[in-house]
Amino acid sequence: MFSYHPRIIERYPAVRAGVVHAVGLSNGPGPPALWEEYRDQQRAAAAETAGMPLAAAPSIGAWRRVFSSFGVKPTRYRSAAEALLRRLAKHGDIPSINLLVDIANLVSIRYRLPVAAFDQASVTGTTSVCFAGGGERFTDLGGAQAVNPVPGEVIFVDGAGVVSARRWCWRQSAQSATRPETVEVLFTVEGHHDGAAADVAAAADDIAGLLERHQPRARLQAALLSPDDPGFTPART
């Protein structure tokens, strides 16, 4: 279902990831208890990062270096975690989208790590994190016209060549976005910094815990990935 291409592992041996697969979901507006926790975390994150250059955070700085390494200017295209924290600093809040996105964003700002929630309805085969060849197809969220990624950038792509994320953790596709009818999702959380293994593990546990509290009927499977164990396929239940 999800794996890192050997060339990615070779180039980025520090990468650590957590995945949480959930089925039997009922997406929609988050309940008041989730919004309260999300709002409290936004306040805490804003206070923790006030006056601090975001690049000084080890996790954010590591993502900037990774973006630069595959030819992306990190001050133009920012990792998802940095983009959320910048929005929080500029606007004072991050709006609620839906239960699944709110869980992803809450955990992202708590750990300063990119967290994504990918709807699995239209995925063909395994999603691979790999270097783009340039012929894959990406439809931006809110867009209608598919474009090709730049050869050499890191993408998430399925077996049909459909890209679910460009520039590693910069932006998701329209097809992968969660919506009210989403019933199956794959959460990913990734890091490259010293200490990433522990931070990613804690963040993945947090995602699972939030799902257990707010989606008690969902069935969850989770795994931690590394160069020694770079893929995840959920067991049949």
mmCIF file of the C-alpha atoms, coordinates in Angstrom:
data_MODEL
# 
_entry.id   MODEL 
# 
loop_
_atom_site.group_PDB 
_atom_site.id 
_atom_site.type_symbol 
_atom_site.label_atom_id 
_atom_site.label_alt_id 
_atom_site.label_comp_id 
_atom_site.label_asym_id 
_atom_site.label_entity_id 
_atom_site.label_seq_id 
_atom_site.pdbx_PDB_ins_code 
_atom_site.Cartn_x 
_atom_site.Cartn_y 
_atom_site.Cartn_z 
_atom_site.occupancy 
_atom_site.B_iso_or_equiv 
_atom_site.pdbx_formal_charge 
_atom_site.auth_seq_id 
_atom_site.auth_comp_id 
_atom_site.auth_asym_id 
_atom_site.auth_atom_id 
_atom_site.pdbx_PDB_model_num 
ATOM 1   C CA . MET A 1 1   ? 0.000   0.000  0.000   1.00 0.00 ? 1   MET A CA 1 
ATOM 2   C CA . PHE A 1 2   ? 2.834   2.442  0.839   1.00 0.00 ? 2   PHE A CA 1 
ATOM 3   C CA . SER A 1 3   ? 6.582   2.213  0.331   1.00 0.00 ? 3   SER A CA 1 
ATOM 4   C CA . TYR A 1 4   ? 9.796   4.142  -0.209  1.00 0.00 ? 4   TYR A CA 1 
ATOM 5   C CA . HIS A 1 5   ? 11.630  3.521  -3.457  1.00 0.00 ? 5   HIS A CA 1 
ATOM 6   C CA . PRO A 1 6   ? 15.184  2.172  -2.964  1.00 0.00 ? 6   PRO A CA 1 
ATOM 7   C CA . ARG A 1 7   ? 16.643  5.311  -4.553  1.00 0.00 ? 7   ARG A CA 1 
ATOM 8   C CA . ILE A 1 8   ? 14.890  7.451  -1.929  1.00 0.00 ? 8   ILE A CA 1 
ATOM 9   C CA . ILE A 1 9   ? 16.248  5.271  0.859   1.00 0.00 ? 9   ILE A CA 1 
ATOM 10  C CA . GLU A 1 10  ? 19.723  5.493  -0.634  1.00 0.00 ? 10  GLU A CA 1 
ATOM 11  C CA . ARG A 1 11  ? 19.578  9.276  -0.958  1.00 0.00 ? 11  ARG A CA 1 
ATOM 12  C CA . TYR A 1 12  ? 17.789  9.965  2.349   1.00 0.00 ? 12  TYR A CA 1 
ATOM 13  C CA . PRO A 1 13  ? 18.867  7.314  4.859   1.00 0.00 ? 13  PRO A CA 1 
ATOM 14  C CA . ALA A 1 14  ? 17.729  9.449  7.804   1.00 0.00 ? 14  ALA A CA 1 
ATOM 15  C CA . VAL A 1 15  ? 14.054  9.323  6.789   1.00 0.00 ? 15  VAL A CA 1 
ATOM 16  C CA . ARG A 1 16  ? 11.670  7.929  9.378   1.00 0.00 ? 16  ARG A CA 1 
ATOM 17  C CA . ALA A 1 17  ? 7.931   7.566  8.881   1.00 0.00 ? 17  ALA A CA 1 
ATOM 18  C CA . GLY A 1 18  ? 4.795   6.488  10.630  1.00 0.00 ? 18  GLY A CA 1 
ATOM 19  C CA . VAL A 1 19  ? 1.667   5.303  8.853   1.00 0.00 ? 19  VAL A CA 1 
ATOM 20  C CA . VAL A 1 20  ? -1.823  4.803  10.237  1.00 0.00 ? 20  VAL A CA 1 
ATOM 21  C CA . HIS A 1 21  ? -4.370  3.045  8.030   1.00 0.00 ? 21  HIS A CA 1 
ATOM 22  C CA . ALA A 1 22  ? -8.019  3.499  8.987   1.00 0.00 ? 22  ALA A CA 1 
ATOM 23  C CA . VAL A 1 23  ? -11.149 1.969  7.481   1.00 0.00 ? 23  VAL A CA 1 
ATOM 24  C CA . GLY A 1 24  ? -14.795 2.268  8.462   1.00 0.00 ? 24  GLY A CA 1 
ATOM 25  C CA . LEU A 1 25  ? -14.568 6.030  8.880   1.00 0.00 ? 25  LEU A CA 1 
ATOM 26  C CA . SER A 1 26  ? -17.371 8.565  9.038   1.00 0.00 ? 26  SER A CA 1 
ATOM 27  C CA . ASN A 1 27  ? -15.832 11.886 8.071   1.00 0.00 ? 27  ASN A CA 1 
ATOM 28  C CA . GLY A 1 28  ? -17.383 15.316 8.469   1.00 0.00 ? 28  GLY A CA 1 
ATOM 29  C CA . PRO A 1 29  ? -17.153 18.229 10.885  1.00 0.00 ? 29  PRO A CA 1 
ATOM 30  C CA . GLY A 1 30  ? -15.059 17.439 13.932  1.00 0.00 ? 30  GLY A CA 1 
ATOM 31  C CA . PRO A 1 31  ? -16.823 17.100 17.290  1.00 0.00 ? 31  PRO A CA 1 
ATOM 32  C CA . PRO A 1 32  ? -16.529 19.899 19.877  1.00 0.00 ? 32  PRO A CA 1 
ATOM 33  C CA . ALA A 1 33  ? -13.995 17.956 21.944  1.00 0.00 ? 33  ALA A CA 1 
ATOM 34  C CA . LEU A 1 34  ? -11.639 17.653 18.987  1.00 0.00 ? 34  LEU A CA 1 
ATOM 35  C CA . TRP A 1 35  ? -12.015 21.321 18.101  1.00 0.00 ? 35  TRP A CA 1 
ATOM 36  C CA . GLU A 1 36  ? -11.256 22.313 21.690  1.00 0.00 ? 36  GLU A CA 1 
ATOM 37  C CA . GLU A 1 37  ? -8.068  20.242 21.687  1.00 0.00 ? 37  GLU A CA 1 
ATOM 38  C CA . TYR A 1 38  ? -7.117  21.578 18.258  1.00 0.00 ? 38  TYR A CA 1 
ATOM 39  C CA . ARG A 1 39  ? -7.686  25.179 19.355  1.00 0.00 ? 39  ARG A CA 1 
ATOM 40  C CA . ASP A 1 40  ? -5.635  24.643 22.533  1.00 0.00 ? 40  ASP A CA 1 
ATOM 41  C CA . GLN A 1 41  ? -2.804  23.137 20.491  1.00 0.00 ? 41  GLN A CA 1 
ATOM 42  C CA . GLN A 1 42  ? -2.847  26.084 18.119  1.00 0.00 ? 42  GLN A CA 1 
ATOM 43  C CA . ARG A 1 43  ? -2.439  28.447 21.056  1.00 0.00 ? 43  ARG A CA 1 
ATOM 44  C CA . ALA A 1 44  ? 0.398   26.348 22.467  1.00 0.00 ? 44  ALA A CA 1 
ATOM 45  C CA . ALA A 1 45  ? 2.181   26.086 19.112  1.00 0.00 ? 45  ALA A CA 1 
ATOM 46  C CA . ALA A 1 46  ? 1.864   29.822 18.516  1.00 0.00 ? 46  ALA A CA 1 
ATOM 47  C CA . ALA A 1 47  ? 3.366   30.559 21.930  1.00 0.00 ? 47  ALA A CA 1 
ATOM 48  C CA . GLU A 1 48  ? 6.190   28.041 21.475  1.00 0.00 ? 48  GLU A CA 1 
ATOM 49  C CA . THR A 1 49  ? 7.250   29.435 18.098  1.00 0.00 ? 49  THR A CA 1 
ATOM 50  C CA . ALA A 1 50  ? 6.672   33.143 18.746  1.00 0.00 ? 50  ALA A CA 1 
ATOM 51  C CA . GLY A 1 51  ? 9.753   35.117 17.740  1.00 0.00 ? 51  GLY A CA 1 
ATOM 52  C CA . MET A 1 52  ? 11.592  31.976 16.679  1.00 0.00 ? 52  MET A CA 1 
ATOM 53  C CA . PRO A 1 53  ? 12.766  31.485 13.095  1.00 0.00 ? 53  PRO A CA 1 
ATOM 54  C CA . LEU A 1 54  ? 10.923  28.330 12.040  1.00 0.00 ? 54  LEU A CA 1 
ATOM 55  C CA . ALA A 1 55  ? 14.026  27.020 10.308  1.00 0.00 ? 55  ALA A CA 1 
ATOM 56  C CA . ALA A 1 56  ? 15.634  26.835 13.770  1.00 0.00 ? 56  ALA A CA 1 
ATOM 57  C CA . ALA A 1 57  ? 13.307  23.965 14.676  1.00 0.00 ? 57  ALA A CA 1 
ATOM 58  C CA . PRO A 1 58  ? 15.314  20.793 13.922  1.00 0.00 ? 58  PRO A CA 1 
ATOM 59  C CA . SER A 1 59  ? 12.448  19.095 12.087  1.00 0.00 ? 59  SER A CA 1 
ATOM 60  C CA . ILE A 1 60  ? 11.694  22.145 9.908   1.00 0.00 ? 60  ILE A CA 1 
ATOM 61  C CA . GLY A 1 61  ? 15.356  22.807 9.183   1.00 0.00 ? 61  GLY A CA 1 
ATOM 62  C CA . ALA A 1 62  ? 15.842  19.194 8.110   1.00 0.00 ? 62  ALA A CA 1 
ATOM 63  C CA . TRP A 1 63  ? 12.933  19.413 5.685   1.00 0.00 ? 63  TRP A CA 1 
ATOM 64  C CA . ARG A 1 64  ? 14.367  22.595 4.201   1.00 0.00 ? 64  ARG A CA 1 
ATOM 65  C CA . ARG A 1 65  ? 17.640  20.818 3.523   1.00 0.00 ? 65  ARG A CA 1 
ATOM 66  C CA . VAL A 1 66  ? 15.820  17.886 1.939   1.00 0.00 ? 66  VAL A CA 1 
ATOM 67  C CA . PHE A 1 67  ? 13.822  20.194 -0.351  1.00 0.00 ? 67  PHE A CA 1 
ATOM 68  C CA . SER A 1 68  ? 17.008  21.961 -1.431  1.00 0.00 ? 68  SER A CA 1 
ATOM 69  C CA . SER A 1 69  ? 18.677  18.632 -2.153  1.00 0.00 ? 69  SER A CA 1 
ATOM 70  C CA . PHE A 1 70  ? 16.219  17.761 -4.914  1.00 0.00 ? 70  PHE A CA 1 
ATOM 71  C CA . GLY A 1 71  ? 16.217  21.218 -6.459  1.00 0.00 ? 71  GLY A CA 1 
ATOM 72  C CA . VAL A 1 72  ? 13.311  22.918 -4.698  1.00 0.00 ? 72  VAL A CA 1 
ATOM 73  C CA . LYS A 1 73  ? 13.722  26.344 -3.132  1.00 0.00 ? 73  LYS A CA 1 
ATOM 74  C CA . PRO A 1 74  ? 12.462  25.790 0.433   1.00 0.00 ? 74  PRO A CA 1 
ATOM 75  C CA . THR A 1 75  ? 11.479  29.422 0.972   1.00 0.00 ? 75  THR A CA 1 
ATOM 76  C CA . ARG A 1 76  ? 9.158   29.211 -2.027  1.00 0.00 ? 76  ARG A CA 1 
ATOM 77  C CA . TYR A 1 77  ? 7.817   25.702 -1.530  1.00 0.00 ? 77  TYR A CA 1 
ATOM 78  C CA . ARG A 1 78  ? 7.499   24.916 2.160   1.00 0.00 ? 78  ARG A CA 1 
ATOM 79  C CA . SER A 1 79  ? 6.951   21.624 3.890   1.00 0.00 ? 79  SER A CA 1 
ATOM 80  C CA . ALA A 1 80  ? 3.388   21.109 5.079   1.00 0.00 ? 80  ALA A CA 1 
ATOM 81  C CA . ALA A 1 81  ? 4.379   21.543 8.729   1.00 0.00 ? 81  ALA A CA 1 
ATOM 82  C CA . GLU A 1 82  ? 6.184   24.815 8.100   1.00 0.00 ? 82  GLU A CA 1 
ATOM 83  C CA . ALA A 1 83  ? 3.285   26.120 6.005   1.00 0.00 ? 83  ALA A CA 1 
ATOM 84  C CA . LEU A 1 84  ? 0.823   25.431 8.830   1.00 0.00 ? 84  LEU A CA 1 
ATOM 85  C CA . LEU A 1 85  ? 3.003   27.106 11.439  1.00 0.00 ? 85  LEU A CA 1 
ATOM 86  C CA . ARG A 1 86  ? 3.539   30.128 9.200   1.00 0.00 ? 86  ARG A CA 1 
ATOM 87  C CA . ARG A 1 87  ? -0.203  30.446 8.680   1.00 0.00 ? 87  ARG A CA 1 
ATOM 88  C CA . LEU A 1 88  ? -0.733  30.228 12.432  1.00 0.00 ? 88  LEU A CA 1 
ATOM 89  C CA . ALA A 1 89  ? 1.809   32.993 13.058  1.00 0.00 ? 89  ALA A CA 1 
ATOM 90  C CA . LYS A 1 90  ? 0.366   35.233 10.356  1.00 0.00 ? 90  LYS A CA 1 
ATOM 91  C CA . HIS A 1 91  ? -3.366  34.740 10.854  1.00 0.00 ? 91  HIS A CA 1 
ATOM 92  C CA . GLY A 1 92  ? -3.598  33.590 14.470  1.00 0.00 ? 92  GLY A CA 1 
ATOM 93  C CA . ASP A 1 93  ? -5.493  30.397 13.706  1.00 0.00 ? 93  ASP A CA 1 
ATOM 94  C CA . ILE A 1 94  ? -5.851  27.443 11.357  1.00 0.00 ? 94  ILE A CA 1 
ATOM 95  C CA . PRO A 1 95  ? -9.480  26.888 10.345  1.00 0.00 ? 95  PRO A CA 1 
ATOM 96  C CA . SER A 1 96  ? -11.267 23.592 10.796  1.00 0.00 ? 96  SER A CA 1 
ATOM 97  C CA . ILE A 1 97  ? -11.672 21.613 7.538   1.00 0.00 ? 97  ILE A CA 1 
ATOM 98  C CA . ASN A 1 98  ? -13.088 18.252 8.564   1.00 0.00 ? 98  ASN A CA 1 
ATOM 99  C CA . LEU A 1 99  ? -12.412 15.667 11.239  1.00 0.00 ? 99  LEU A CA 1 
ATOM 100 C CA . LEU A 1 100 ? -9.622  13.853 9.393   1.00 0.00 ? 100 LEU A CA 1 
ATOM 101 C CA . VAL A 1 101 ? -7.792  16.968 8.225   1.00 0.00 ? 101 VAL A CA 1 
ATOM 102 C CA . ASP A 1 102 ? -8.133  18.535 11.663  1.00 0.00 ? 102 ASP A CA 1 
ATOM 103 C CA . ILE A 1 103 ? -6.521  15.468 13.254  1.00 0.00 ? 103 ILE A CA 1 
ATOM 104 C CA . ALA A 1 104 ? -3.660  15.634 10.746  1.00 0.00 ? 104 ALA A CA 1 
ATOM 105 C CA . ASN A 1 105 ? -3.114  19.361 11.285  1.00 0.00 ? 105 ASN A CA 1 
ATOM 106 C CA . LEU A 1 106 ? -3.360  19.126 15.071  1.00 0.00 ? 106 LEU A CA 1 
ATOM 107 C CA . VAL A 1 107 ? -0.650  16.466 15.197  1.00 0.00 ? 107 VAL A CA 1 
ATOM 108 C CA . SER A 1 108 ? 1.445   18.316 12.611  1.00 0.00 ? 108 SER A CA 1 
ATOM 109 C CA . ILE A 1 109 ? 1.691   21.519 14.638  1.00 0.00 ? 109 ILE A CA 1 
ATOM 110 C CA . ARG A 1 110 ? 2.157   19.594 17.886  1.00 0.00 ? 110 ARG A CA 1 
ATOM 111 C CA . TYR A 1 111 ? 5.265   17.796 16.621  1.00 0.00 ? 111 TYR A CA 1 
ATOM 112 C CA . ARG A 1 112 ? 6.328   20.213 13.847  1.00 0.00 ? 112 ARG A CA 1 
ATOM 113 C CA . LEU A 1 113 ? 6.205   17.359 11.365  1.00 0.00 ? 113 LEU A CA 1 
ATOM 114 C CA . PRO A 1 114 ? 4.293   17.047 8.087   1.00 0.00 ? 114 PRO A CA 1 
ATOM 115 C CA . VAL A 1 115 ? 1.213   14.876 8.494   1.00 0.00 ? 115 VAL A CA 1 
ATOM 116 C CA . ALA A 1 116 ? -1.014  13.943 5.556   1.00 0.00 ? 116 ALA A CA 1 
ATOM 117 C CA . ALA A 1 117 ? -4.356  12.152 5.339   1.00 0.00 ? 117 ALA A CA 1 
ATOM 118 C CA . PHE A 1 118 ? -4.770  10.452 1.959   1.00 0.00 ? 118 PHE A CA 1 
ATOM 119 C CA . ASP A 1 119 ? -8.188  9.200  0.847   1.00 0.00 ? 119 ASP A CA 1 
ATOM 120 C CA . GLN A 1 120 ? -7.660  5.698  -0.533  1.00 0.00 ? 120 GLN A CA 1 
ATOM 121 C CA . ALA A 1 121 ? -10.771 5.457  -2.737  1.00 0.00 ? 121 ALA A CA 1 
ATOM 122 C CA . SER A 1 122 ? -9.020  6.125  -6.041  1.00 0.00 ? 122 SER A CA 1 
ATOM 123 C CA . VAL A 1 123 ? -5.554  4.703  -5.321  1.00 0.00 ? 123 VAL A CA 1 
ATOM 124 C CA . THR A 1 124 ? -4.305  2.011  -7.694  1.00 0.00 ? 124 THR A CA 1 
ATOM 125 C CA . GLY A 1 125 ? -1.908  -0.457 -6.097  1.00 0.00 ? 125 GLY A CA 1 
ATOM 126 C CA . THR A 1 126 ? 0.890   0.790  -3.875  1.00 0.00 ? 126 THR A CA 1 
ATOM 127 C CA . THR A 1 127 ? 1.723   4.434  -3.283  1.00 0.00 ? 127 THR A CA 1 
ATOM 128 C CA . SER A 1 128 ? 5.459   4.868  -3.772  1.00 0.00 ? 128 SER A CA 1 
ATOM 129 C CA . VAL A 1 129 ? 7.633   7.733  -2.542  1.00 0.00 ? 129 VAL A CA 1 
ATOM 130 C CA . CYS A 1 130 ? 10.040  8.171  -5.435  1.00 0.00 ? 130 CYS A CA 1 
ATOM 131 C CA . PHE A 1 131 ? 11.784  10.603 -7.748  1.00 0.00 ? 131 PHE A CA 1 
ATOM 132 C CA . ALA A 1 132 ? 9.471   11.817 -10.503 1.00 0.00 ? 132 ALA A CA 1 
ATOM 133 C CA . GLY A 1 133 ? 10.153  10.788 -14.066 1.00 0.00 ? 133 GLY A CA 1 
ATOM 134 C CA . GLY A 1 134 ? 8.075   13.685 -15.350 1.00 0.00 ? 134 GLY A CA 1 
ATOM 135 C CA . GLY A 1 135 ? 5.288   11.726 -17.010 1.00 0.00 ? 135 GLY A CA 1 
ATOM 136 C CA . GLU A 1 136 ? 3.173   11.239 -13.897 1.00 0.00 ? 136 GLU A CA 1 
ATOM 137 C CA . ARG A 1 137 ? -0.083  13.197 -13.483 1.00 0.00 ? 137 ARG A CA 1 
ATOM 138 C CA . PHE A 1 138 ? -0.942  15.609 -10.669 1.00 0.00 ? 138 PHE A CA 1 
ATOM 139 C CA . THR A 1 139 ? -4.181  17.549 -10.211 1.00 0.00 ? 139 THR A CA 1 
ATOM 140 C CA . ASP A 1 140 ? -3.840  20.325 -7.665  1.00 0.00 ? 140 ASP A CA 1 
ATOM 141 C CA . LEU A 1 141 ? -6.396  20.592 -4.898  1.00 0.00 ? 141 LEU A CA 1 
ATOM 142 C CA . GLY A 1 142 ? -9.000  23.007 -6.200  1.00 0.00 ? 142 GLY A CA 1 
ATOM 143 C CA . GLY A 1 143 ? -7.813  22.574 -9.785  1.00 0.00 ? 143 GLY A CA 1 
ATOM 144 C CA . ALA A 1 144 ? -9.148  20.600 -12.716 1.00 0.00 ? 144 ALA A CA 1 
ATOM 145 C CA . GLN A 1 145 ? -6.223  20.341 -15.118 1.00 0.00 ? 145 GLN A CA 1 
ATOM 146 C CA . ALA A 1 146 ? -3.615  17.643 -14.551 1.00 0.00 ? 146 ALA A CA 1 
ATOM 147 C CA . VAL A 1 147 ? 0.046   18.684 -14.801 1.00 0.00 ? 147 VAL A CA 1 
ATOM 148 C CA . ASN A 1 148 ? 3.299   16.753 -14.791 1.00 0.00 ? 148 ASN A CA 1 
ATOM 149 C CA . PRO A 1 149 ? 5.756   16.971 -11.896 1.00 0.00 ? 149 PRO A CA 1 
ATOM 150 C CA . VAL A 1 150 ? 9.271   18.203 -12.521 1.00 0.00 ? 150 VAL A CA 1 
ATOM 151 C CA . PRO A 1 151 ? 11.646  15.295 -13.220 1.00 0.00 ? 151 PRO A CA 1 
ATOM 152 C CA . GLY A 1 152 ? 13.698  14.580 -10.126 1.00 0.00 ? 152 GLY A CA 1 
ATOM 153 C CA . GLU A 1 153 ? 11.328  16.032 -7.536  1.00 0.00 ? 153 GLU A CA 1 
ATOM 154 C CA . VAL A 1 154 ? 10.080  13.648 -4.854  1.00 0.00 ? 154 VAL A CA 1 
ATOM 155 C CA . ILE A 1 155 ? 6.476   12.556 -5.292  1.00 0.00 ? 155 ILE A CA 1 
ATOM 156 C CA . PHE A 1 156 ? 3.917   10.143 -3.882  1.00 0.00 ? 156 PHE A CA 1 
ATOM 157 C CA . VAL A 1 157 ? 2.582   8.199  -6.877  1.00 0.00 ? 157 VAL A CA 1 
ATOM 158 C CA . ASP A 1 158 ? 0.374   5.137  -7.306  1.00 0.00 ? 158 ASP A CA 1 
ATOM 159 C CA . GLY A 1 159 ? 0.572   2.255  -9.749  1.00 0.00 ? 159 GLY A CA 1 
ATOM 160 C CA . ALA A 1 160 ? -1.418  4.159  -12.377 1.00 0.00 ? 160 ALA A CA 1 
ATOM 161 C CA . GLY A 1 161 ? 0.955   7.145  -12.350 1.00 0.00 ? 161 GLY A CA 1 
ATOM 162 C CA . VAL A 1 162 ? -1.426  9.367  -10.389 1.00 0.00 ? 162 VAL A CA 1 
ATOM 163 C CA . VAL A 1 163 ? 0.446   11.675 -8.002  1.00 0.00 ? 163 VAL A CA 1 
ATOM 164 C CA . SER A 1 164 ? -1.055  12.224 -4.561  1.00 0.00 ? 164 SER A CA 1 
ATOM 165 C CA . ALA A 1 165 ? 1.656   14.602 -3.275  1.00 0.00 ? 165 ALA A CA 1 
ATOM 166 C CA . ARG A 1 166 ? 4.250   16.798 -4.977  1.00 0.00 ? 166 ARG A CA 1 
ATOM 167 C CA . ARG A 1 167 ? 7.608   18.020 -3.697  1.00 0.00 ? 167 ARG A CA 1 
ATOM 168 C CA . TRP A 1 168 ? 7.463   15.304 -1.048  1.00 0.00 ? 168 TRP A CA 1 
ATOM 169 C CA . CYS A 1 169 ? 5.230   17.012 1.528   1.00 0.00 ? 169 CYS A CA 1 
ATOM 170 C CA . TRP A 1 170 ? 4.430   20.317 -0.126  1.00 0.00 ? 170 TRP A CA 1 
ATOM 171 C CA . ARG A 1 171 ? 0.937   19.768 -1.524  1.00 0.00 ? 171 ARG A CA 1 
ATOM 172 C CA . GLN A 1 172 ? -1.629  16.995 -1.907  1.00 0.00 ? 172 GLN A CA 1 
ATOM 173 C CA . SER A 1 173 ? -3.715  16.250 -4.971  1.00 0.00 ? 173 SER A CA 1 
ATOM 174 C CA . ALA A 1 174 ? -7.425  16.750 -5.492  1.00 0.00 ? 174 ALA A CA 1 
ATOM 175 C CA . GLN A 1 175 ? -7.927  12.972 -5.684  1.00 0.00 ? 175 GLN A CA 1 
ATOM 176 C CA . SER A 1 176 ? -6.219  12.298 -2.355  1.00 0.00 ? 176 SER A CA 1 
ATOM 177 C CA . ALA A 1 177 ? -8.055  14.942 -0.321  1.00 0.00 ? 177 ALA A CA 1 
ATOM 178 C CA . THR A 1 178 ? -10.472 13.672 2.302   1.00 0.00 ? 178 THR A CA 1 
ATOM 179 C CA . ARG A 1 179 ? -14.142 14.507 1.815   1.00 0.00 ? 179 ARG A CA 1 
ATOM 180 C CA . PRO A 1 180 ? -17.450 13.752 3.569   1.00 0.00 ? 180 PRO A CA 1 
ATOM 181 C CA . GLU A 1 181 ? -17.711 10.369 1.837   1.00 0.00 ? 181 GLU A CA 1 
ATOM 182 C CA . THR A 1 182 ? -14.197 9.245  2.817   1.00 0.00 ? 182 THR A CA 1 
ATOM 183 C CA . VAL A 1 183 ? -14.296 5.840  4.510   1.00 0.00 ? 183 VAL A CA 1 
ATOM 184 C CA . GLU A 1 184 ? -10.656 4.718  4.161   1.00 0.00 ? 184 GLU A CA 1 
ATOM 185 C CA . VAL A 1 185 ? -7.581  6.847  4.750   1.00 0.00 ? 185 VAL A CA 1 
ATOM 186 C CA . LEU A 1 186 ? -3.839  6.503  5.102   1.00 0.00 ? 186 LEU A CA 1 
ATOM 187 C CA . PHE A 1 187 ? -2.133  8.969  7.441   1.00 0.00 ? 187 PHE A CA 1 
ATOM 188 C CA . THR A 1 188 ? 1.585   9.549  6.993   1.00 0.00 ? 188 THR A CA 1 
ATOM 189 C CA . VAL A 1 189 ? 3.992   11.437 9.248   1.00 0.00 ? 189 VAL A CA 1 
ATOM 190 C CA . GLU A 1 190 ? 7.669   11.854 8.293   1.00 0.00 ? 190 GLU A CA 1 
ATOM 191 C CA . GLY A 1 191 ? 10.899  13.341 9.567   1.00 0.00 ? 191 GLY A CA 1 
ATOM 192 C CA . HIS A 1 192 ? 14.616  13.528 8.745   1.00 0.00 ? 192 HIS A CA 1 
ATOM 193 C CA . HIS A 1 193 ? 16.112  15.247 11.806  1.00 0.00 ? 193 HIS A CA 1 
ATOM 194 C CA . ASP A 1 194 ? 18.078  13.766 14.685  1.00 0.00 ? 194 ASP A CA 1 
ATOM 195 C CA . GLY A 1 195 ? 15.464  12.284 16.970  1.00 0.00 ? 195 GLY A CA 1 
ATOM 196 C CA . ALA A 1 196 ? 12.971  11.812 14.132  1.00 0.00 ? 196 ALA A CA 1 
ATOM 197 C CA . ALA A 1 197 ? 12.351  8.158  15.010  1.00 0.00 ? 197 ALA A CA 1 
ATOM 198 C CA . ALA A 1 198 ? 11.029  9.026  18.473  1.00 0.00 ? 198 ALA A CA 1 
ATOM 199 C CA . ASP A 1 199 ? 9.086   12.072 17.305  1.00 0.00 ? 199 ASP A CA 1 
ATOM 200 C CA . VAL A 1 200 ? 7.468   10.199 14.422  1.00 0.00 ? 200 VAL A CA 1 
ATOM 201 C CA . ALA A 1 201 ? 6.521   7.305  16.695  1.00 0.00 ? 201 ALA A CA 1 
ATOM 202 C CA . ALA A 1 202 ? 4.901   9.686  19.181  1.00 0.00 ? 202 ALA A CA 1 
ATOM 203 C CA . ALA A 1 203 ? 3.041   11.500 16.414  1.00 0.00 ? 203 ALA A CA 1 
ATOM 204 C CA . ALA A 1 204 ? 1.746   8.232  14.909  1.00 0.00 ? 204 ALA A CA 1 
ATOM 205 C CA . ASP A 1 205 ? 0.545   7.129  18.350  1.00 0.00 ? 205 ASP A CA 1 
ATOM 206 C CA . ASP A 1 206 ? -1.187  10.493 18.705  1.00 0.00 ? 206 ASP A CA 1 
ATOM 207 C CA . ILE A 1 207 ? -2.987  10.059 15.373  1.00 0.00 ? 207 ILE A CA 1 
ATOM 208 C CA . ALA A 1 208 ? -4.158  6.589  16.361  1.00 0.00 ? 208 ALA A CA 1 
ATOM 209 C CA . GLY A 1 209 ? -5.320  7.820  19.759  1.00 0.00 ? 209 GLY A CA 1 
ATOM 210 C CA . LEU A 1 210 ? -7.305  10.678 18.270  1.00 0.00 ? 210 LEU A CA 1 
ATOM 211 C CA . LEU A 1 211 ? -8.966  8.310  15.810  1.00 0.00 ? 211 LEU A CA 1 
ATOM 212 C CA . GLU A 1 212 ? -9.816  5.863  18.597  1.00 0.00 ? 212 GLU A CA 1 
ATOM 213 C CA . ARG A 1 213 ? -11.491 8.649  20.566  1.00 0.00 ? 213 ARG A CA 1 
ATOM 214 C CA . HIS A 1 214 ? -13.324 10.349 17.739  1.00 0.00 ? 214 HIS A CA 1 
ATOM 215 C CA . GLN A 1 215 ? -13.896 7.436  15.325  1.00 0.00 ? 215 GLN A CA 1 
ATOM 216 C CA . PRO A 1 216 ? -14.387 4.499  17.692  1.00 0.00 ? 216 PRO A CA 1 
ATOM 217 C CA . ARG A 1 217 ? -15.905 2.266  14.995  1.00 0.00 ? 217 ARG A CA 1 
ATOM 218 C CA . ALA A 1 218 ? -12.910 2.608  12.683  1.00 0.00 ? 218 ALA A CA 1 
ATOM 219 C CA . ARG A 1 219 ? -10.430 -0.248 12.302  1.00 0.00 ? 219 ARG A CA 1 
ATOM 220 C CA . LEU A 1 220 ? -6.817  0.852  12.568  1.00 0.00 ? 220 LEU A CA 1 
ATOM 221 C CA . GLN A 1 221 ? -3.450  -0.585 11.610  1.00 0.00 ? 221 GLN A CA 1 
ATOM 222 C CA . ALA A 1 222 ? -0.182  1.283  12.098  1.00 0.00 ? 222 ALA A CA 1 
ATOM 223 C CA . ALA A 1 223 ? 3.503   0.844  11.365  1.00 0.00 ? 223 ALA A CA 1 
ATOM 224 C CA . LEU A 1 224 ? 6.822   2.656  11.695  1.00 0.00 ? 224 LEU A CA 1 
ATOM 225 C CA . LEU A 1 225 ? 9.002   2.760  8.582   1.00 0.00 ? 225 LEU A CA 1 
ATOM 226 C CA . SER A 1 226 ? 12.736  3.200  8.117   1.00 0.00 ? 226 SER A CA 1 
ATOM 227 C CA . PRO A 1 227 ? 15.399  2.234  5.555   1.00 0.00 ? 227 PRO A CA 1 
ATOM 228 C CA . ASP A 1 228 ? 15.434  -1.232 7.134   1.00 0.00 ? 228 ASP A CA 1 
ATOM 229 C CA . ASP A 1 229 ? 11.650  -1.582 6.854   1.00 0.00 ? 229 ASP A CA 1 
ATOM 230 C CA . PRO A 1 230 ? 10.506  0.788  4.078   1.00 0.00 ? 230 PRO A CA 1 
ATOM 231 C CA . GLY A 1 231 ? 7.036   -0.507 3.227   1.00 0.00 ? 231 GLY A CA 1 
ATOM 232 C CA . PHE A 1 232 ? 3.597   -1.069 4.722   1.00 0.00 ? 232 PHE A CA 1 
ATOM 233 C CA . THR A 1 233 ? 0.793   -3.349 3.595   1.00 0.00 ? 233 THR A CA 1 
ATOM 234 C CA . PRO A 1 234 ? -2.196  -3.652 5.944   1.00 0.00 ? 234 PRO A CA 1 
ATOM 235 C CA . ALA A 1 235 ? -3.249  -7.115 6.990   1.00 0.00 ? 235 ALA A CA 1 
ATOM 236 C CA . ARG A 1 236 ? -6.656  -8.234 5.847   1.00 0.00 ? 236 ARG A CA 1 
ATOM 237 C CA . THR A 1 237 ? -9.262  -7.952 8.569   1.00 0.00 ? 237 THR A CA 1 
# 
